[in-house]
Amino acid sequence: MTKKIRYGFVISYFQEHAPNAETELIFDNTYELLVAVVLSAQCTDKRVNMTTPLLFEKFPNVQLLAEAQYDDLFAIIKSISYPGNKTRHLIGMAKMLVEKFNGEIPLTVEELIQLPGVGRKTANVITSVVDNQPNMAVDTHVFRVAARIGLTKNAKTPLAAEMQLIKNLPKELIYIAHHWLILHGRYICVARKPKCEECGLKPVCKYYKLLTEKVEKTH
């Protein structure tokens, strides 16, 4: 099967079954999304969504977050993974936004990755969700799903996977393809026991093909 056929099938499937895929993080503006994405690193969106209402009530904008006391912010996000680091990152991020960007959140990957706690993945999420920019955030779900299906080949790092996906996806679909792959990895193509029987991508999936070949050999 050619790469073009595989990508075409995957795109058609998701356009039909998940035409409105979007982030599961709850937010009302770019500031809230940025905070939520920073908190979501190695943490579930569900846990983040339980934590952010109080955080946004206490610190509704960048300016107030920049003035937050470590202990006050830590107390709010302590149920999140790595709360100490994330408390420092959020305060540092807010201070830099106030001092360097006049309190405005930049919408380029190059500027965003200057902020404490903001790596390439986070910057890609912000720019693609807020501005539909053709940027592909590769988290563990995207990395795993893309490799299993066969959308990426021998990609050893998230950046390598990102480059392959961007090269082969239509530019105007990159922003939503990120959500397609994340949600598929979260609910169907899960890490330990993928739910292949429920998956509509079986006809083009390399992982499923290998699985069925193994079963056939044992019979």
FIKOLZA-1660 file (N, C-alpha, C; in steps of 0.1 Angstrom, whole numbers, plus 5000, padded with zeros to 4 digits):
% residues 219
   i   px   py   pz ch aa at
   1 5008 4988 5000  A  M  N
   1 5000 5000 5000  A  M CA
   1 5009 5013 5000  A  M  C
   2 5006 5022 4991  A  T  N
   2 5014 5034 4991  A  T CA
   2 5010 5043 5002  A  T  C
   3 5020 5052 5005  A  K  N
   3 5018 5062 5016  A  K CA
   3 5006 5071 5012  A  K  C
   4 5004 5075 5000  A  K  N
   4 4994 5083 4995  A  K CA
   4 4980 5077 4998  A  K  C
   5 4979 5064 4995  A  I  N
   5 4966 5057 4997  A  I CA
   5 4963 5056 5012  A  I  C
   6 4973 5053 5020  A  R  N
   6 4971 5052 5035  A  R CA
   6 4966 5066 5041  A  R  C
   7 4974 5076 5037  A  Y  N
   7 4970 5089 5042  A  Y CA
   7 4956 5093 5037  A  Y  C
   8 4953 5090 5025  A  G  N
   8 4940 5094 5019  A  G CA
   8 4928 5087 5027  A  G  C
   9 4930 5074 5030  A  F  N
   9 4920 5066 5037  A  F CA
   9 4918 5072 5051  A  F  C
  10 4929 5075 5058  A  V  N
  10 4929 5080 5072  A  V CA
  10 4921 5093 5072  A  V  C
  11 4925 5102 5063  A  I  N
  11 4919 5115 5062  A  I CA
  11 4904 5114 5059  A  I  C
  12 4900 5106 5050  A  S  N
  12 4886 5104 5046  A  S CA
  12 4878 5099 5058  A  S  C
  13 4884 5089 5065  A  Y  N
  13 4877 5083 5077  A  Y CA
  13 4874 5093 5087  A  Y  C
  14 4885 5101 5091  A  F  N
  14 4883 5111 5101  A  F CA
  14 4874 5123 5097  A  F  C
  15 4874 5126 5084  A  Q  N
  15 4865 5137 5080  A  Q CA
  15 4851 5133 5081  A  Q  C
  16 4848 5120 5079  A  E  N
  16 4835 5115 5081  A  E CA
  16 4831 5113 5095  A  E  C
  17 4840 5107 5103  A  H  N
  17 4836 5103 5117  A  H CA
  17 4840 5113 5128  A  H  C
  18 4849 5122 5125  A  A  N
  18 4853 5132 5135  A  A CA
  18 4855 5146 5128  A  A  C
  19 4845 5151 5121  A  P  N
  19 4847 5164 5114  A  P CA
  19 4849 5176 5122  A  P  C
  20 4845 5175 5135  A  N  N
  20 4846 5187 5144  A  N CA
  20 4855 5184 5156  A  N  C
  21 4865 5175 5154  A  A  N
  21 4874 5172 5165  A  A CA
  21 4881 5184 5170  A  A  C
  22 4882 5185 5183  A  E  N
  22 4889 5197 5189  A  E CA
  22 4894 5192 5203  A  E  C
  23 4902 5201 5209  A  T  N
  23 4908 5199 5222  A  T CA
  23 4897 5196 5232  A  T  C
  24 4900 5188 5242  A  E  N
  24 4891 5185 5253  A  E CA
  24 4894 5194 5265  A  E  C
  25 4904 5202 5264  A  L  N
  25 4907 5212 5274  A  L CA
  25 4896 5223 5274  A  L  C
  26 4891 5228 5285  A  I  N
  26 4881 5238 5286  A  I CA
  26 4887 5251 5288  A  I  C
  27 4884 5261 5279  A  F  N
  27 4890 5274 5280  A  F CA
  27 4881 5284 5273  A  F  C
  28 4883 5297 5276  A  D  N
  28 4875 5308 5270  A  D CA
  28 4883 5317 5262  A  D  C
  29 4896 5317 5264  A  N  N
  29 4905 5326 5256  A  N CA
  29 4919 5321 5255  A  N  C
  30 4928 5327 5248  A  T  N
  30 4941 5322 5245  A  T CA
  30 4949 5321 5258  A  T  C
  31 4948 5330 5267  A  Y  N
  31 4955 5329 5280  A  Y CA
  31 4951 5317 5287  A  Y  C
  32 4938 5314 5288  A  E  N
  32 4933 5302 5295  A  E CA
  32 4938 5289 5288  A  E  C
  33 4938 5289 5275  A  L  N
  33 4943 5277 5268  A  L CA
  33 4958 5275 5270  A  L  C
  34 4966 5286 5270  A  L  N
  34 4980 5285 5273  A  L CA
  34 4983 5279 5287  A  L  C
  35 4976 5284 5297  A  V  N
  35 4978 5279 5310  A  V CA
  35 4974 5264 5311  A  V  C
  36 4962 5261 5305  A  A  N
  36 4957 5247 5305  A  A CA
  36 4967 5237 5298  A  A  C
  37 4973 5241 5287  A  V  N
  37 4982 5233 5279  A  V CA
  37 4995 5230 5287  A  V  C
  38 5000 5241 5294  A  V  N
  38 5012 5239 5302  A  V CA
  38 5009 5229 5314  A  V  C
  39 4997 5230 5320  A  L  N
  39 4993 5221 5330  A  L CA
  39 4991 5207 5326  A  L  C
  40 4987 5205 5313  A  S  N
  40 4984 5192 5308  A  S CA
  40 4996 5183 5305  A  S  C
  41 5008 5188 5305  A  A  N
  41 5020 5180 5303  A  A CA
  41 5020 5168 5312  A  A  C
  42 5020 5156 5307  A  Q  N
  42 5020 5144 5315  A  Q CA
  42 5009 5144 5326  A  Q  C
  43 4998 5149 5322  A  C  N
  43 4986 5149 5330  A  C CA
  43 4974 5148 5321  A  C  C
  44 4963 5143 5326  A  T  N
  44 4951 5142 5318  A  T CA
  44 4943 5155 5317  A  T  C
  45 4937 5156 5305  A  D  N
  45 4929 5168 5303  A  D CA
  45 4917 5169 5314  A  D  C
  46 4912 5157 5317  A  K  N
  46 4902 5157 5327  A  K CA
  46 4906 5163 5340  A  K  C
  47 4918 5160 5345  A  R  N
  47 4923 5165 5357  A  R CA
  47 4926 5180 5356  A  R  C
  48 4931 5184 5345  A  V  N
  48 4933 5199 5342  A  V CA
  48 4920 5206 5343  A  V  C
  49 4910 5201 5337  A  N  N
  49 4897 5208 5336  A  N CA
  49 4890 5209 5350  A  N  C
  50 4894 5200 5359  A  M  N
  50 4889 5200 5373  A  M CA
  50 4897 5211 5381  A  M  C
  51 4909 5215 5376  A  T  N
  51 4917 5224 5384  A  T CA
  51 4916 5238 5379  A  T  C
  52 4914 5240 5366  A  T  N
  52 4915 5254 5361  A  T CA
  52 4904 5264 5365  A  T  C
  53 4892 5259 5368  A  P  N
  53 4882 5269 5372  A  P CA
  53 4886 5278 5383  A  P  C
  54 4891 5272 5394  A  L  N
  54 4896 5280 5405  A  L CA
  54 4908 5288 5402  A  L  C
  55 4917 5283 5394  A  L  N
  55 4929 5290 5390  A  L CA
  55 4924 5303 5382  A  L  C
  56 4915 5301 5373  A  F  N
  56 4911 5313 5364  A  F CA
  56 4903 5323 5372  A  F  C
  57 4896 5318 5383  A  E  N
  57 4888 5327 5391  A  E CA
  57 4898 5336 5399  A  E  C
  58 4909 5330 5404  A  K  N
  58 4919 5337 5412  A  K CA
  58 4928 5345 5404  A  K  C
  59 4932 5340 5392  A  F  N
  59 4941 5347 5383  A  F CA
  59 4935 5347 5369  A  F  C
  60 4926 5356 5366  A  P  N
  60 4918 5356 5354  A  P CA
  60 4926 5362 5342  A  P  C
  61 4938 5367 5344  A  N  N
  61 4946 5373 5333  A  N CA
  61 4961 5372 5336  A  N  C
  62 4968 5374 5325  A  V  N
  62 4983 5373 5326  A  V CA
  62 4989 5382 5337  A  V  C
  63 4984 5394 5338  A  Q  N
  63 4989 5404 5347  A  Q CA
  63 4988 5399 5362  A  Q  C
  64 4976 5393 5365  A  L  N
  64 4974 5388 5379  A  L CA
  64 4983 5376 5381  A  L  C
  65 4984 5367 5371  A  L  N
  65 4992 5355 5373  A  L CA
  65 5007 5359 5375  A  L  C
  66 5011 5369 5368  A  A  N
  66 5025 5374 5370  A  A CA
  66 5028 5378 5384  A  A  C
  67 5018 5382 5391  A  E  N
  67 5020 5387 5405  A  E CA
  67 5016 5376 5415  A  E  C
  68 5013 5364 5410  A  A  N
  68 5009 5353 5420  A  A CA
  68 5021 5349 5429  A  A  C
  69 5017 5346 5441  A  Q  N
  69 5027 5340 5450  A  Q CA
  69 5028 5325 5448  A  Q  C
  70 5040 5320 5449  A  Y  N
  70 5042 5306 5446  A  Y CA
  70 5033 5297 5454  A  Y  C
  71 5032 5299 5467  A  D  N
  71 5024 5291 5476  A  D CA
  71 5009 5291 5473  A  D  C
  72 5004 5303 5469  A  D  N
  72 4990 5304 5465  A  D CA
  72 4987 5296 5452  A  D  C
  73 4995 5297 5442  A  L  N
  73 4993 5290 5430  A  L CA
  73 4995 5275 5432  A  L  C
  74 5005 5272 5439  A  F  N
  74 5008 5257 5441  A  F CA
  74 4996 5251 5448  A  F  C
  75 4990 5257 5458  A  A  N
  75 4979 5252 5465  A  A CA
  75 4967 5248 5455  A  A  C
  76 4966 5256 5445  A  I  N
  76 4955 5254 5435  A  I CA
  76 4958 5242 5426  A  I  C
  77 4971 5241 5422  A  I  N
  77 4974 5231 5412  A  I CA
  77 4981 5219 5417  A  I  C
  78 4981 5217 5430  A  K  N
  78 4989 5206 5437  A  K CA
  78 4984 5192 5433  A  K  C
  79 4972 5190 5427  A  S  N
  79 4967 5177 5423  A  S CA
  79 4972 5174 5409  A  S  C
  80 4978 5183 5402  A  I  N
  80 4983 5182 5389  A  I CA
  80 4997 5175 5390  A  I  C
  81 5001 5168 5380  A  S  N
  81 5015 5162 5380  A  S CA
  81 5025 5173 5379  A  S  C
  82 5036 5171 5387  A  Y  N
  82 5047 5181 5388  A  Y CA
  82 5043 5195 5391  A  Y  C
  83 5035 5197 5402  A  P  N
  83 5030 5210 5405  A  P CA
  83 5040 5220 5408  A  P  C
  84 5052 5216 5414  A  G  N
  84 5062 5226 5417  A  G CA
  84 5068 5232 5405  A  G  C
  85 5072 5224 5396  A  N  N
  85 5078 5229 5383  A  N CA
  85 5067 5238 5376  A  N  C
  86 5055 5233 5375  A  K  N
  86 5045 5240 5368  A  K CA
  86 5041 5253 5374  A  K  C
  87 5042 5254 5387  A  T  N
  87 5039 5267 5394  A  T CA
  87 5050 5277 5390  A  T  C
  88 5062 5272 5391  A  R  N
  88 5073 5281 5387  A  R CA
  88 5072 5286 5372  A  R  C
  89 5069 5276 5364  A  H  N
  89 5068 5279 5349  A  H CA
  89 5056 5289 5347  A  H  C
  90 5045 5287 5353  A  L  N
  90 5034 5296 5350  A  L CA
  90 5036 5310 5355  A  L  C
  91 5042 5312 5366  A  I  N
  91 5046 5325 5371  A  I CA
  91 5056 5332 5362  A  I  C
  92 5067 5324 5359  A  G  N
  92 5077 5329 5350  A  G CA
  92 5072 5332 5336  A  G  C
  93 5063 5324 5331  A  M  N
  93 5057 5326 5318  A  M CA
  93 5049 5339 5318  A  M  C
  94 5041 5341 5328  A  A  N
  94 5033 5353 5329  A  A CA
  94 5041 5366 5330  A  A  C
  95 5052 5365 5338  A  K  N
  95 5061 5376 5340  A  K CA
  95 5067 5380 5326  A  K  C
  96 5072 5370 5319  A  M  N
  96 5078 5373 5306  A  M CA
  96 5068 5378 5296  A  M  C
  97 5055 5373 5297  A  L  N
  97 5045 5379 5288  A  L CA
  97 5043 5394 5291  A  L  C
  98 5043 5397 5304  A  V  N
  98 5040 5411 5307  A  V CA
  98 5052 5420 5304  A  V  C
  99 5064 5415 5307  A  E  N
  99 5076 5423 5305  A  E CA
  99 5081 5424 5290  A  E  C
 100 5080 5413 5283  A  K  N
 100 5085 5412 5269  A  K CA
 100 5074 5414 5258  A  K  C
 101 5062 5409 5261  A  F  N
 101 5052 5409 5251  A  F CA
 101 5040 5418 5255  A  F  C
 102 5042 5428 5264  A  N  N
 102 5031 5437 5268  A  N CA
 102 5018 5430 5272  A  N  C
 103 5020 5418 5278  A  G  N
 103 5008 5411 5283  A  G CA
 103 5000 5404 5273  A  G  C
 104 5005 5405 5260  A  E  N
 104 4998 5398 5249  A  E CA
 104 5005 5384 5247  A  E  C
 105 4997 5374 5243  A  I  N
 105 5002 5361 5240  A  I CA
 105 5006 5360 5225  A  I  C
 106 5019 5359 5222  A  P  N
 106 5023 5358 5208  A  P CA
 106 5017 5346 5201  A  P  C
 107 5016 5346 5188  A  L  N
 107 5010 5335 5181  A  L CA
 107 5020 5330 5170  A  L  C
 108 5033 5330 5174  A  T  N
 108 5042 5323 5165  A  T CA
 108 5050 5313 5174  A  T  C
 109 5053 5301 5168  A  V  N
 109 5060 5291 5176  A  V CA
 109 5073 5296 5181  A  V  C
 110 5080 5304 5173  A  E  N
 110 5093 5309 5177  A  E CA
 110 5093 5318 5189  A  E  C
 111 5082 5326 5190  A  E  N
 111 5081 5335 5202  A  E CA
 111 5076 5327 5214  A  E  C
 112 5066 5318 5212  A  L  N
 112 5060 5311 5223  A  L CA
 112 5070 5302 5230  A  L  C
 113 5080 5296 5223  A  I  N
 113 5089 5287 5229  A  I CA
 113 5100 5294 5238  A  I  C
 114 5099 5307 5237  A  Q  N
 114 5108 5315 5246  A  Q CA
 114 5103 5315 5261  A  Q  C
 115 5090 5312 5262  A  L  N
 115 5083 5313 5275  A  L CA
 115 5086 5301 5284  A  L  C
 116 5089 5303 5297  A  P  N
 116 5091 5292 5306  A  P CA
 116 5079 5282 5305  A  P  C
 117 5083 5269 5305  A  G  N
 117 5073 5259 5305  A  G CA
 117 5066 5256 5291  A  G  C
 118 5070 5264 5281  A  V  N
 118 5064 5262 5268  A  V CA
 118 5074 5256 5258  A  V  C
 119 5072 5244 5255  A  G  N
 119 5081 5237 5245  A  G CA
 119 5074 5238 5231  A  G  C
 120 5080 5231 5222  A  R  N
 120 5075 5231 5208  A  R CA
 120 5061 5225 5207  A  R  C
 121 5059 5214 5215  A  K  N
 121 5045 5208 5214  A  K CA
 121 5034 5218 5219  A  K  C
 122 5037 5224 5230  A  T  N
 122 5027 5234 5235  A  T CA
 122 5025 5246 5225  A  T  C
 123 5036 5251 5220  A  A  N
 123 5035 5262 5210  A  A CA
 123 5027 5257 5198  A  A  C
 124 5029 5245 5193  A  N  N
 124 5021 5240 5182  A  N CA
 124 5006 5239 5185  A  N  C
 125 5003 5235 5197  A  V  N
 125 4989 5234 5202  A  V CA
 125 4983 5248 5201  A  V  C
 126 4989 5257 5207  A  I  N
 126 4984 5271 5208  A  I CA
 126 4981 5277 5194  A  I  C
 127 4991 5276 5186  A  T  N
 127 4990 5282 5173  A  T CA
 127 4980 5275 5164  A  T  C
 128 4979 5262 5165  A  S  N
 128 4969 5254 5157  A  S CA
 128 4955 5256 5162  A  S  C
 129 4953 5256 5175  A  V  N
 129 4940 5257 5181  A  V CA
 129 4934 5271 5179  A  V  C
 130 4942 5281 5183  A  V  N
 130 4937 5295 5183  A  V CA
 130 4937 5301 5169  A  V  C
 131 4946 5297 5160  A  D  N
 131 4948 5304 5148  A  D CA
 131 4947 5295 5135  A  D  C
 132 4944 5282 5138  A  N  N
 132 4944 5272 5127  A  N CA
 132 4957 5271 5119  A  N  C
 133 4968 5275 5125  A  Q  N
 133 4981 5274 5118  A  Q CA
 133 4984 5259 5115  A  Q  C
 134 4991 5257 5104  A  P  N
 134 4994 5243 5100  A  P CA
 134 5006 5237 5108  A  P  C
 135 5004 5236 5121  A  N  N
 135 5014 5231 5131  A  N CA
 135 5009 5218 5137  A  N  C
 136 5018 5209 5138  A  M  N
 136 5014 5195 5143  A  M CA
 136 5020 5193 5157  A  M  C
 137 5012 5193 5167  A  A  N
 137 5018 5190 5181  A  A CA
 137 5018 5175 5182  A  A  C
 138 5030 5169 5185  A  V  N
 138 5032 5155 5186  A  V CA
 138 5033 5151 5201  A  V  C
 139 5023 5146 5207  A  D  N
 139 5024 5141 5221  A  D CA
 139 5025 5126 5220  A  D  C
 140 5024 5119 5232  A  T  N
 140 5026 5105 5232  A  T CA
 140 5015 5098 5223  A  T  C
 141 5003 5103 5223  A  H  N
 141 4992 5097 5216  A  H CA
 141 4995 5098 5201  A  H  C
 142 4998 5110 5196  A  V  N
 142 5001 5112 5182  A  V CA
 142 5013 5104 5177  A  V  C
 143 5023 5104 5185  A  F  N
 143 5035 5097 5182  A  F CA
 143 5032 5082 5180  A  F  C
 144 5025 5076 5190  A  R  N
 144 5021 5062 5190  A  R CA
 144 5012 5058 5178  A  R  C
 145 5001 5066 5177  A  V  N
 145 4991 5063 5166  A  V CA
 145 4997 5064 5152  A  V  C
 146 5004 5075 5150  A  A  N
 146 5010 5077 5136  A  A CA
 146 5019 5065 5133  A  A  C
 147 5027 5061 5142  A  A  N
 147 5037 5050 5139  A  A CA
 147 5029 5037 5137  A  A  C
 148 5019 5034 5146  A  R  N
 148 5012 5021 5144  A  R CA
 148 5005 5020 5131  A  R  C
 149 4998 5031 5127  A  I  N
 149 4990 5031 5114  A  I CA
 149 5000 5030 5103  A  I  C
 150 5011 5036 5104  A  G  N
 150 5021 5037 5093  A  G CA
 150 5022 5050 5086  A  G  C
 151 5016 5060 5093  A  L  N
 151 5017 5074 5088  A  L CA
 151 5031 5079 5089  A  L  C
 152 5038 5074 5100  A  T  N
 152 5053 5078 5101  A  T CA
 152 5061 5065 5100  A  T  C
 153 5073 5066 5096  A  K  N
 153 5082 5055 5095  A  K CA
 153 5096 5058 5101  A  K  C
 154 5099 5049 5111  A  N  N
 154 5112 5051 5117  A  N CA
 154 5115 5064 5123  A  N  C
 155 5104 5071 5128  A  A  N
 155 5105 5084 5134  A  A CA
 155 5109 5081 5149  A  A  C
 156 5121 5085 5152  A  K  N
 156 5127 5082 5166  A  K CA
 156 5123 5093 5176  A  K  C
 157 5119 5104 5171  A  T  N
 157 5116 5116 5180  A  T CA
 157 5103 5122 5176  A  T  C
 158 5097 5129 5186  A  P  N
 158 5085 5137 5182  A  P CA
 158 5087 5147 5171  A  P  C
 159 5098 5153 5170  A  L  N
 159 5101 5162 5159  A  L CA
 159 5102 5155 5146  A  L  C
 160 5108 5144 5146  A  A  N
 160 5109 5136 5133  A  A CA
 160 5095 5132 5129  A  A  C
 161 5086 5128 5138  A  A  N
 161 5072 5124 5135  A  A CA
 161 5065 5136 5130  A  A  C
 162 5067 5148 5136  A  E  N
 162 5060 5160 5132  A  E CA
 162 5064 5164 5118  A  E  C
 163 5076 5163 5114  A  M  N
 163 5081 5166 5101  A  M CA
 163 5075 5157 5090  A  M  C
 164 5074 5144 5094  A  Q  N
 164 5068 5135 5084  A  Q CA
 164 5053 5137 5082  A  Q  C
 165 5046 5140 5093  A  L  N
 165 5032 5142 5092  A  L CA
 165 5029 5155 5085  A  L  C
 166 5036 5165 5087  A  I  N
 166 5034 5178 5080  A  I CA
 166 5037 5177 5065  A  I  C
 167 5047 5169 5062  A  K  N
 167 5050 5167 5048  A  K CA
 167 5039 5160 5040  A  K  C
 168 5032 5151 5047  A  N  N
 168 5023 5142 5040  A  N CA
 168 5008 5146 5041  A  N  C
 169 5005 5155 5051  A  L  N
 169 4991 5159 5053  A  L CA
 169 4988 5172 5045  A  L  C
 170 4976 5174 5039  A  P  N
 170 4973 5186 5033  A  P CA
 170 4974 5198 5043  A  P  C
 171 4980 5209 5039  A  K  N
 171 4983 5220 5048  A  K CA
 171 4971 5224 5056  A  K  C
 172 4960 5225 5049  A  E  N
 172 4947 5230 5055  A  E CA
 172 4941 5221 5065  A  E  C
 173 4946 5208 5066  A  L  N
 173 4940 5199 5075  A  L CA
 173 4949 5196 5087  A  L  C
 174 4961 5201 5087  A  I  N
 174 4971 5198 5098  A  I CA
 174 4966 5201 5111  A  I  C
 175 4959 5213 5113  A  Y  N
 175 4955 5217 5126  A  Y CA
 175 4944 5208 5132  A  Y  C
 176 4936 5202 5124  A  I  N
 176 4926 5193 5129  A  I CA
 176 4931 5178 5130  A  I  C
 177 4940 5175 5121  A  A  N
 177 4946 5161 5121  A  A CA
 177 4953 5158 5134  A  A  C
 178 4958 5169 5140  A  H  N
 178 4964 5168 5154  A  H CA
 178 4953 5162 5164  A  H  C
 179 4941 5167 5163  A  H  N
 179 4931 5163 5172  A  H CA
 179 4926 5149 5168  A  H  C
 180 4925 5146 5156  A  W  N
 180 4921 5133 5151  A  W CA
 180 4930 5122 5158  A  W  C
 181 4943 5124 5157  A  L  N
 181 4952 5114 5161  A  L CA
 181 4952 5113 5177  A  L  C
 182 4952 5125 5183  A  I  N
 182 4952 5125 5198  A  I CA
 182 4939 5117 5203  A  I  C
 183 4928 5121 5198  A  L  N
 183 4915 5115 5203  A  L CA
 183 4915 5100 5200  A  L  C
 184 4920 5096 5188  A  H  N
 184 4920 5082 5184  A  H CA
 184 4929 5074 5194  A  H  C
 185 4940 5081 5197  A  G  N
 185 4950 5074 5207  A  G CA
 185 4944 5074 5221  A  G  C
 186 4936 5083 5224  A  R  N
 186 4931 5084 5238  A  R CA
 186 4920 5074 5240  A  R  C
 187 4912 5071 5230  A  Y  N
 187 4900 5063 5232  A  Y CA
 187 4900 5049 5224  A  Y  C
 188 4907 5049 5213  A  I  N
 188 4907 5036 5205  A  I CA
 188 4921 5030 5205  A  I  C
 189 4930 5037 5199  A  C  N
 189 4944 5031 5198  A  C CA
 189 4952 5034 5210  A  C  C
 190 4947 5028 5222  A  V  N
 190 4953 5031 5235  A  V CA
 190 4966 5023 5236  A  V  C
 191 4974 5027 5245  A  A  N
 191 4988 5022 5246  A  A CA
 191 4989 5007 5248  A  A  C
 192 4983 5002 5258  A  R  N
 192 4986 4988 5261  A  R CA
 192 4977 4978 5253  A  R  C
 193 4964 4980 5252  A  K  N
 193 4956 4971 5245  A  K CA
 193 4947 4979 5235  A  K  C
 194 4952 4982 5224  A  P  N
 194 4944 4990 5214  A  P CA
 194 4932 4982 5210  A  P  C
 195 4921 4990 5209  A  K  N
 195 4908 4984 5206  A  K CA
 195 4906 4982 5191  A  K  C
 196 4914 4973 5185  A  C  N
 196 4914 4971 5171  A  C CA
 196 4900 4967 5166  A  C  C
 197 4893 4960 5173  A  E  N
 197 4880 4955 5169  A  E CA
 197 4870 4967 5167  A  E  C
 198 4872 4978 5173  A  E  N
 198 4864 4990 5172  A  E CA
 198 4869 5000 5162  A  E  C
 199 4881 4997 5156  A  C  N
 199 4888 5007 5148  A  C CA
 199 4884 5007 5134  A  C  C
 200 4881 5018 5128  A  G  N
 200 4877 5019 5114  A  G CA
 200 4889 5020 5105  A  G  C
 201 4901 5021 5111  A  L  N
 201 4913 5023 5103  A  L CA
 201 4920 5009 5100  A  L  C
 202 4914 4998 5104  A  K  N
 202 4920 4985 5102  A  K CA
 202 4925 4982 5088  A  K  C
 203 4917 4986 5078  A  P  N
 203 4921 4983 5064  A  P CA
 203 4935 4988 5060  A  P  C
 204 4939 4999 5066  A  V  N
 204 4952 5005 5062  A  V CA
 204 4963 5005 5073  A  V  C
 205 4959 4999 5085  A  C  N
 205 4968 5000 5096  A  C CA
 205 4979 4989 5096  A  C  C
 206 4992 4993 5097  A  K  N
 206 5003 4984 5096  A  K CA
 206 5003 4975 5109  A  K  C
 207 5000 4981 5120  A  Y  N
 207 5000 4974 5133  A  Y CA
 207 4989 4962 5132  A  Y  C
 208 4978 4965 5127  A  Y  N
 208 4967 4955 5126  A  Y CA
 208 4971 4944 5116  A  Y  C
 209 4977 4948 5106  A  K  N
 209 4982 4938 5096  A  K CA
 209 4992 4928 5102  A  K  C
 210 5001 4933 5109  A  L  N
 210 5011 4925 5116  A  L CA
 210 5004 4916 5127  A  L  C
 211 4994 4921 5133  A  L  N
 211 4987 4914 5144  A  L CA
 211 4980 4902 5137  A  L  C
 212 4973 4904 5126  A  T  N
 212 4965 4894 5120  A  T CA
 212 4975 4883 5114  A  T  C
 213 4986 4888 5109  A  E  N
 213 4996 4878 5103  A  E CA
 213 5001 4869 5114  A  E  C
 214 5004 4874 5126  A  K  N
 214 5008 4866 5137  A  K CA
 214 4998 4856 5141  A  K  C
 215 4985 4860 5141  A  V  N
 215 4974 4851 5145  A  V CA
 215 4973 4839 5135  A  V  C
 216 4975 4843 5122  A  E  N
 216 4974 4833 5111  A  E CA
 216 4985 4823 5112  A  E  C
 217 4997 4827 5117  A  K  N
 217 5008 4818 5118  A  K CA
 217 5006 4808 5129  A  K  C
 218 4999 4812 5139  A  T  N
 218 4997 4803 5151  A  T CA
 218 4986 4793 5149  A  T  C
 219 4978 4795 5138  A  H  N
 219 4968 4785 5135  A  H CA
 219 4971 4776 5124  A  H  C
% end
